Amino acid sequence: MILIDAFPTQMWVEPLGWTLLHSLWQGAVITVVTWMVLRGYGVRLRSQTRYVLCCSALGLSVAAPILTFVSFSLSPDRGAMVTPASAATSVLGVVSPITSASRSSGGAVLVLPWVVLAWMIGVFARALWITSAWLAVRRLARSAAQPIDAMWARVLEQLQRELRVDRHVGLRLSALVDVPCVIGWLRPIVLLPPAACLCLSPQQMEAVLAHELAHIKRHDFLINSLQRIAEALLFYHPGAWWMSRQIRIEREHCCDDVAVAVCPDVVAYTRALTALEVSRHASEPLLAATDGDLVGRIRRLLSGRENAVSGIAPITAVTLLLVGIGAYALAAPASRPSAQHDSAGTLRETSPAPTQELIRQFDGSRTRRDRVDAISRLSGDLSTAAWQKLVLIAEQDPDFDVRKEAVSYIAGRATPAAVQELIRLYGASREQAMKLQVLSYLSGLRTSESMAKIREIAEGDRDPVIRAQALDYVLGR
């Protein structure tokens, strides 16, 4: 229960929450631009060029939130809203969250911890799935010990020389796979199902092996692993899933081109793919010859033309999402508290009506429980007035437990201002119990300023109990 209460006050929660919200429109912009390029010019681009474009788009979809989070963490205006309009001059560089907008309202900040918590649960679930899949792949590699016919080993070595694949590639039979596939990156292994050696002609098998060697030469196993990580981090974004699907489609197109160069009989190769598909089961962690959009691949091979990009339905959803987020972002400043500069030139936020209502709720509370609940609600408001009220309660309220609750929420902000306020409260307090409470929070923050204060207390405080406790904190006991 303590961890749940402390979670919203962690200093990284609010920047991460805003980052996740901004990643919705950032990813939408990247997805729409990628789709427009593929739709307008895709049929004229080589499959490798389209592949690089989709990989770059997915990588940018991951990099943009990371840079946004860093910018929010370093900015004093953590609630500032990034709008599509503010990024119009750099559509593909949508990573700057610092605008002139003021901080978010208290209501929005109260929602952010739940957004972060839901995201963490989703990422954890995806991580469990990826881990289980990789464990299955490792078991598959250990079990694939059946020897392969020497003829196919010689064919593989000849293809390696032709395709200039310098690494050693293992070739194994495995009854646990339905189609030829590749596992491993540093020590790759091509797994062949026994049925493939029986139902495919030597020319077809040679083309299939060339397809798998193309995966190895292109380091597709490594890229596929990174792709899984990106999918886990952006599991909530339909644009990320669309881009990831396009990467798989283009990856198979690239390897098909290599296979067709080895096996000029395109009809025979497409028949081999069809025969393998009949007996296959889904095996996403692997790179199989029948991955991707098989119907589209066969149509492309037989027609000799690139397929137009598909995915109208997800793009429509992402476009609607972009419109909704953009409309909110553009309209939100009117509903947010205004900001003004004080005499020191520091941007300060004027107190919105909800803040005054929270303050009135505290002042009107009569029982200790009601006052503690009011402090909890007040702590979710990041306005200047709310902060000043928390400080006033921590310093002057007659009830020790109420003061202690206010101090805990001040410490929970974990900002330099919070550290300075705790140091000031320690100096202003005359009660040993309150001083020990503040001391424990200073120790928990573990900043250079707080630890310097604790060392100062351990060396010179008049109270031996407090000195002993401070010394324990310094020594890490």
C-alpha positions, 0 to 999 in steps of 0.5 A: 500500500505504501508503494502504491501511495508513493508511486505517483510522487516519484519524480520520473512518473509525471515526465514519463506520463506526458511522454506516453501521451505525446508518443501517441501523436508523435507515432501517428505523424511518423506512421502517416508520413511513412504510409504516404511515402510508401503509397506514393513512391513505394512501387518505384522503390526497391524492396531494400529501400522500403525496408530501410524506410520502415525500419527507420520509421519504427526506430524514430517512433522509439527514439522520439519518446526517449528524447521527449522524456529526457527533455521533460525530465530536464525541464522545469515545465514538466506539464508543457504540452507539445502540439503538432503545430509546434513540430510542423517545422520538423515533422520527423524530429518530433522530440522537443516537448518544451513549449510556452504552455504552462503546466498541466492541471491537477486533474491531468497530473492525477491521471498520469500515474495510472497511464504510466502504471498501465504502460508498465504492466503492458510492457511487462506482459510483452516482456514475459511473452518475448522471454517465453518465446526465446526460451522456446527457441533455445530449446529448439536449437538444443533439440535440433541435433539430427544430421543432415544429408551431406549433399545439402551441406555441400549445397549450403556451402556453395550458396554461402560462397556465392552470397558471400556469407562469411560466418559458419552456418549450421544445417540441421534437421528438426521434426519440431519445425514445419518450414525451413527457418533460421535461429541465432545471430552469432552462430546461426543455424538453418533448421529444415523439417524432414518433410521439406527434403522429401516434397521439394525438388533440389532446385526448389530446396536450393532456392529456399536455402538461399532465402534463409542465407539471405536472412543471415547475411542481412542480420535479420535475426538481430533486427527482428529481436530489436523489432520485438523490443520496439513492439513491447515498448510501443504495444499500445500504438497501432502505428507501431504495429503497422510499421512492424508488419511492413518491416516483415513484409519487406524483409521477406521481399528482399530475401525472395529477390535473393532466392529468385536470383538463385532459382530463376524458375519463379513458378517453381519457387512459388510452388515451394512456398505454397507447399511449405505454407500448407504445413506451417504453424505460426513461429514468430520468434523465428525467421521462416521462408513463409513469413510475411504476406505470402499471397502478396509475395507470390503475386509480386514474384509472378507479376514482377511488380512491387505491391502497393502498400496496404493498411488503409484501416490502421492508417485511418485509425491512426489518422483519427487518433492524430486529429483527436490528440492534435485538437486537444493539444491545440485547444488545451492551453485555453483551459489550463491555468495561466502563467506569469513571471514574478519579480525574479523572472521565474515563470510562476503559475497563477492558481486555478479554481480547482486549486482553491477548491482543494484548499477550501476542502482542507480548511473546512475539514474537521477530522484528522482523516478528512484533513489527511485525505484533503492533503492527498488530493492537494498533493496531486495539484502541481500549482504554486498555490497548492505547493505553498499550502502543503508547505504551510501545513507542514510548518504550522498545522497543530496536528502532528500527524497532519504535518507529518503527512504534508511533509511526506508529500513534499518529500515525494516530489523528489525535486531540488525545491523539495530538498531545500524545503525539507532542509528549511523545515528541519531547521524550523522544527523544534520537535524531535519526532518531526526532525527525525521524520524529516531526516528520514526523508532527506536520507531517502532522497539521496541527493548530494544536497540532502546527504551534505545536510545529513552529514552536517547534522551527524557532526553538529546537532545538539540532540544525541538521538538525532546525531546518532540517527544521522550517523546511521544514515551516513553509514548506510545502516 
